[in-house]
Each structure stands twice: as C-alpha cells, then as structure tokens.
C-alpha cells in the first residue's frame, strides 16, 4: 500500500480510496487537481492495485488496519474526510468503526451489495476464480450482463479501458471479490450502530444492487444521508470531476 499526497497541507485532509479492478490514478487522476484547491489530498494505492508495487489484496480488514496506522502515525489519529469508491467503501467503513481514529466526514460512493444470498458461498468461489477473465471481458465489452447490472451500457471499450485495471493478480482479484461479496452478510454482524457520524451514501440510479446495500448500511449508520444520481451507473461520478468536487464540497459544508 502506498499513500500519494497532493496539495498543501492544511486542516482539510481528504483521503481517497479506489475500488476493485482500478487504481488510484484511474479513479482520481482527473479529480485531484480540482480537489487540491480546497483540500490536502491523500490518494491511497490499495494493495494489489498499484502498478508500482508487487503486493496482493488480502482483505478489507488488512487494508483498513494499514490506513488506521497511517492516520495515527501521520495525522495524530484524526482526518477531515474519507471518500470511498465501490470496494474502497469497505476499508472506509472499517476505518470509521475502528474506534482508533476520528473522521469528520465519510462518503461511501457505490457501496454495492453483490451478495448472492444462499448461493453466496458457491458463487463467490466460482466468480472469484473467474475474476481475471471477467475483468478483461468487461473491458472488451463482452460481459454484457455485468456491464448492464452496473449501469455502464453506454460506456465504450475505450472508456472502460481507462477505468479498469487489468494488471492485478489472480489472488488479488479473488480476495477482492470475496471481500466485496461477503461484507454485507458476515462483515457487518459485529458492527454496532454508529451514532453521530456524518456519513453519506451516494449511488447511481442505474446501479442494480444498491437497495440491498442501503438496508445494510443503515444498520451501521442509522443517520446516513442517501443521494441518488439520476442516470448514473456504477462509479460514473468519478467520470465527472467537476461534479464530484461540487458534491464533496456541499456534503462537508452541511
């Protein structure tokens, strides 16, 4: 894991956590120059998804522990805001409920529930093993069902190739798939309701799995603020840097 810092240090430090099959640069490269006008930005290169490192993604807990250590060591255990995208929402949540640091603002963007219910143990193993091929098929546009489920039908293969990282190892993709598909079933069972947390859940109207996710998130954050982006698919807000900055500004100032 690496931490990439941008902009002048100030009291408004904003940490960005990218999602599965992506990198910090793919997700936030266009937004960082805009965000640094108001924030000191830390973009996290998660294990297994940073081309400059030979690491593997192990679990959301493992990622969260490293982030907690970084915030404690470099920011006195306190940070202005964390924005998690897709799978990045998992460590963002775990950092928030760790009890070891203080987060003033937490944004969960596209925290989808990709569980398969009673078939979850079987389907998780099957999809995890196929994840490498699935990622490549999504980039090429062949995985039409998955692309439709994420609301990304209008994306061209060129657009998808700019968003999706194909350099992750099989182990990383398997572990990331397991982490994402089991969190809402098993991962939240031990988490007590978090009261008084300024937290938002953002999602596109085309994201098919967010209704189940919202139910789970409300168990953790009863006061969570929900916002649906009309006509958007999974992760699409990241493709609109100006709007992303505006939405972040609006949320942290309310």
Buried (B, 14 or more C-beta within 10 A) or exposed (E): BEBBEBBEEEEBBBBBBBBBBBBBBBBBBBBBEBBBEBBBBBBBBBBBBBEEEEBBBBBBBBBBBBBBEBBBEEBEEEBBBBBBBBBBBBBBBBBBBBEEBEBBBBBBBBBBBBBBEEEBEEBBBEBBBBBBEBBBBBBEBEBEEBBEBBBBEEBEEEBBBBBBBEEBBBBBBBBBBBBBBBBBBEBBEEBEEBEEBBBBBBBBEBBBBBEBBBEBBBBBBEEBEEEBBEEBBBBBBBBBBEBBBEBBBEBBEE
